[in-house]
Amino acid sequence: MTFWYSRRCPRCGGDLYLDEDETGRFYVCFQCAREYAIEYIERLAAEKAREAAAERAEKEVAVAGARR
């Protein structure tokens, strides 16, 4: 089973897939062929998720304030 991250390549915005060879596992961009360590991509994904959660929280506060 191939694991994909859509539009997550930090370099070109392309799609990443999980690959493996004798050196280990890593992500490869389907469009630009750049290779990334798993830890790096997963750290970026976690940061993006935290930013999205903070943005949602800000919007909820703004909506709650507008209802008063």
Backbone as a chain_set.jsonl record, in Angstrom:
{"seq": "MTFWYSRRCPRCGGDLYLDEDETGRFYVCFQCAREYAIEYIERLAAEKAREAAAERAEKEVAVAGARR", "coords": {"N": [[0.841, -1.179, 0.0], [0.601, 2.169, -0.88], [1.436, 5.244, 0.587], [0.166, 8.485, 0.43], [0.701, 12.01, 0.402], [-1.113, 14.644, -0.448], [-0.298, 17.47, -2.387], [1.895, 18.433, -0.738], [4.62, 18.83, -0.985], [7.37, 20.656, 0.056], [9.005, 22.036, -1.666], [7.928, 22.204, -4.364], [5.197, 21.973, -4.146], [4.013, 19.655, -4.906], [2.758, 16.198, -5.013], [3.434, 13.853, -2.447], [4.86, 10.627, -1.948], [5.289, 7.637, -0.037], [8.299, 5.918, 0.067], [10.73, 3.242, -0.15], [13.985, 1.916, 0.323], [17.183, 0.225, 0.396], [18.385, 1.85, 2.279], [16.421, 2.818, 3.935], [13.179, 4.221, 4.834], [11.369, 6.876, 3.201], [9.951, 9.992, 2.031], [8.992, 10.845, -1.293], [8.743, 13.281, -3.803], [6.33, 13.241, -6.272], [6.25, 14.936, -8.465], [8.647, 16.614, -8.582], [10.656, 14.918, -7.773], [12.18, 15.137, -5.474], [13.631, 13.995, -2.417], [12.589, 13.373, 0.943], [13.091, 13.204, 4.469], [11.146, 11.136, 6.601], [10.49, 12.109, 9.162], [10.798, 14.87, 8.857], [8.749, 15.656, 7.02], [6.482, 14.799, 8.42], [6.681, 16.416, 10.67], [6.281, 18.927, 9.493], [3.63, 18.541, 8.632], [2.319, 18.287, 11.102], [2.767, 20.836, 12.177], [1.323, 22.368, 10.346], [-1.249, 21.412, 10.862], [-1.592, 22.3, 13.513], [-1.547, 25.07, 13.088], [-3.85, 25.356, 11.517], [-5.8, 24.564, 13.372], [-5.536, 26.585, 15.292], [-6.308, 28.763, 13.757], [-8.986, 28.084, 13.226], [-9.973, 28.234, 15.84], [-9.663, 30.97, 16.364], [-11.513, 32.012, 14.53], [-13.874, 30.965, 15.595], [-14.014, 32.341, 18.023], [-14.316, 34.931, 17.054], [-16.803, 34.712, 15.768], [-18.425, 34.06, 17.947], [-18.183, 36.415, 19.42], [-19.434, 38.203, 17.697], [-22.051, 37.452, 17.877], [-23.031, 38.474, 20.203]], "CA": [[0.0, 0.0, 0.0], [1.372, 3.406, -0.984], [0.898, 6.344, 1.376], [0.306, 9.747, -0.289], [0.357, 13.322, 0.953], [-1.433, 15.492, -1.595], [0.157, 18.87, -2.412], [2.663, 18.705, 0.473], [6.05, 19.02, -1.222], [7.772, 22.016, 0.416], [9.73, 22.667, -2.771], [7.122, 22.529, -5.548], [3.772, 21.832, -3.881], [3.542, 18.418, -5.521], [2.281, 15.091, -4.188], [4.486, 13.018, -1.882], [4.531, 9.236, -1.663], [6.241, 6.958, 0.825], [9.124, 4.958, -0.667], [11.672, 2.522, 0.699], [15.076, 1.202, -0.328], [18.071, -0.41, 1.372], [18.785, 2.812, 3.31], [15.288, 3.085, 4.816], [11.939, 4.769, 4.269], [11.41, 8.319, 2.989], [8.949, 10.506, 1.104], [9.497, 11.336, -2.572], [7.771, 14.082, -4.537], [6.01, 12.661, -7.574], [6.477, 15.911, -9.52], [10.033, 17.093, -8.715], [11.524, 13.793, -7.394], [12.993, 15.417, -4.286], [13.419, 13.056, -1.316], [12.502, 13.99, 2.261], [13.013, 12.312, 5.623], [9.79, 10.988, 7.127], [10.323, 12.986, 10.319], [10.674, 16.25, 8.381], [7.421, 15.851, 6.434], [5.475, 14.655, 9.462], [6.761, 17.616, 11.503], [5.594, 19.983, 8.736], [2.195, 18.254, 8.662], [1.839, 18.6, 12.453], [2.756, 22.295, 12.294], [0.209, 22.865, 9.543], [-2.476, 21.067, 11.583], [-1.691, 23.216, 14.656], [-1.907, 26.386, 12.558], [-5.253, 25.295, 11.1], [-6.616, 24.525, 14.587], [-5.497, 27.928, 15.88], [-7.107, 29.625, 12.887], [-10.391, 27.756, 13.495], [-10.307, 28.763, 17.166], [-9.812, 32.423, 16.217], [-12.782, 32.266, 13.841], [-14.961, 30.67, 16.529], [-14.066, 33.457, 18.969], [-14.867, 36.076, 16.326], [-18.23, 34.458, 15.554], [-19.08, 34.157, 19.258], [-18.223, 37.836, 19.76], [-20.387, 38.877, 16.816], [-23.408, 37.054, 18.269], [-23.44, 39.198, 21.423]], "C": [[0.888, 1.245, 0.0], [0.668, 4.505, -0.202], [1.201, 7.644, 0.655], [-0.016, 10.929, 0.607], [0.116, 14.214, -0.254], [-0.95, 16.919, -1.377], [0.954, 19.257, -1.164], [4.151, 18.906, 0.237], [6.424, 20.464, -0.882], [8.442, 22.769, -0.734], [8.803, 23.123, -3.895], [5.615, 22.44, -5.321], [3.17, 20.572, -4.474], [3.108, 17.374, -4.505], [3.453, 14.231, -3.727], [3.987, 11.591, -1.713], [5.651, 8.618, -0.844], [6.972, 5.9, 0.015], [10.108, 4.313, 0.299], [12.745, 1.88, -0.175], [15.974, 0.624, 0.758], [18.517, 0.537, 2.487], [17.655, 3.135, 4.282], [14.084, 3.623, 4.07], [12.027, 6.284, 4.208], [10.265, 8.703, 2.063], [9.643, 11.027, -0.143], [8.383, 12.134, -3.241], [7.571, 13.473, -5.922], [6.353, 13.62, -8.711], [7.953, 16.28, -9.684], [11.078, 16.058, -8.297], [12.433, 14.08, -6.199], [12.625, 14.438, -3.172], [13.458, 13.795, 0.019], [12.466, 12.914, 3.337], [11.577, 12.285, 6.139], [9.539, 11.98, 8.255], [10.093, 14.436, 9.893], [9.263, 16.52, 7.868], [6.341, 15.744, 7.506], [5.507, 15.833, 10.433], [6.063, 18.788, 10.803], [4.078, 19.789, 8.77], [1.602, 18.594, 10.028], [1.767, 20.11, 12.663], [1.577, 22.893, 11.54], [-1.126, 22.577, 10.237], [-2.678, 21.987, 12.787], [-2.114, 24.609, 14.196], [-3.375, 26.425, 12.149], [-6.178, 25.285, 12.315], [-6.662, 25.898, 15.249], [-6.354, 28.894, 15.065], [-8.601, 29.37, 13.097], [-10.836, 28.327, 14.837], [-10.506, 30.275, 17.108], [-11.136, 32.773, 15.55], [-13.962, 32.019, 14.768], [-15.116, 31.795, 17.548], [-14.69, 34.675, 18.3], [-16.367, 35.913, 16.107], [-18.988, 34.592, 16.867], [-19.194, 35.618, 19.695], [-19.24, 38.597, 18.937], [-21.826, 38.563, 17.21], [-23.906, 37.836, 19.472], [-24.135, 40.469, 21.122]], "O": [[1.82, 1.348, 0.798], [-0.545, 4.679, -0.313], [2.351, 7.9, 0.298], [-0.896, 10.855, 1.464], [1.047, 14.508, -1.004], [-1.166, 17.504, -0.315], [0.704, 20.316, -0.588], [4.886, 19.135, 1.198], [5.866, 21.398, -1.459], [8.439, 23.999, -0.762], [8.867, 24.271, -4.334], [4.836, 22.793, -6.207], [1.948, 20.437, -4.538], [3.092, 17.625, -3.3], [4.351, 13.919, -4.508], [2.825, 11.371, -1.373], [6.81, 9.021, -0.943], [6.342, 5.076, -0.65], [10.294, 4.781, 1.423], [12.463, 1.371, -1.259], [15.569, 0.542, 1.918], [18.98, 0.08, 3.532], [17.912, 3.678, 5.357], [13.977, 3.502, 2.85], [12.674, 6.911, 5.047], [9.681, 7.85, 1.394], [10.741, 11.581, -0.07], [7.225, 11.717, -3.246], [8.534, 13.224, -6.649], [6.707, 13.179, -9.804], [8.467, 16.265, -10.803], [12.275, 16.303, -8.452], [13.37, 13.322, -5.948], [11.457, 14.091, -3.0], [14.25, 14.718, 0.209], [11.885, 11.846, 3.143], [10.881, 13.3, 6.112], [8.488, 12.62, 8.297], [9.289, 15.145, 10.498], [8.649, 17.517, 8.248], [5.385, 16.519, 7.498], [4.465, 16.214, 10.968], [5.339, 19.551, 11.441], [3.329, 20.754, 8.917], [0.498, 19.133, 10.104], [0.813, 20.609, 13.26], [0.913, 23.807, 12.029], [-2.033, 23.409, 10.202], [-3.801, 22.412, 13.06], [-2.942, 25.254, 14.839], [-4.067, 27.411, 12.402], [-7.228, 25.926, 12.295], [-7.719, 26.326, 15.715], [-7.044, 29.744, 15.627], [-9.394, 30.31, 13.143], [-11.947, 28.844, 14.957], [-11.423, 30.803, 17.737], [-11.807, 33.721, 15.958], [-14.941, 32.765, 14.743], [-16.239, 32.162, 17.896], [-15.502, 35.373, 18.908], [-17.121, 36.876, 16.246], [-20.073, 35.173, 16.902], [-20.204, 36.009, 20.281], [-19.851, 39.544, 19.433], [-22.729, 39.34, 16.901], [-25.11, 37.854, 19.73], [-24.537, 41.185, 22.038]]}, "num_chains": 1, "name": "protein.A"}
